Amino acid sequence: MTPEILARIATARAARDLSDLARQFFATTARPSSPTERIRSARELRELVNQLVDLTVLAEAFGGATWEEISTALSRQDPGTVAREFAADIAEWGGQSEEDLQLGAAGHEALDEWWARHREDLDPEVSTPVADLLNRH
């Protein structure tokens, strides 16, 4: 297990959570609720999107992407600033022991099970994306 793989598993978890929350938000379209409740729900979705982006940045950084590439993808101009913003997370994730990495990945099988239940015809034709990630490394 590597920090890159764990970050990719965490990214998959965040994508699953975002998908589930988006479906819940969608289902409340016709339900009477206050503007405050709807806005808070939408903000919760945005917070999950931001978390997904941050985890993706970590995974790509651990995977070897340069800060120039990452900054361009984020539409940011200064790679040094972006690298400094993520420095603490890189140090924390990169400093984990093998045991901690394994613990962080525990339960990853549930992600593939979730994918199998929610996969639609237009989705990529892969049956076990997380297991495939683990088998690739």
Secondary structure, DSSP 8 states (H G I E B T S, - for coil): --HHHHHHHHHHHHHHHHHHHHHHHHHTTTS---HHHHHHHHHHHHHHHHHHHHHHHHHHHHTT--HHHHHHHTT-S-HHHHHHHHHHHHHHHHT--HHHHHHHHTTTHHHHHHHHHH--TTS-S-S-HHHHHHHH-
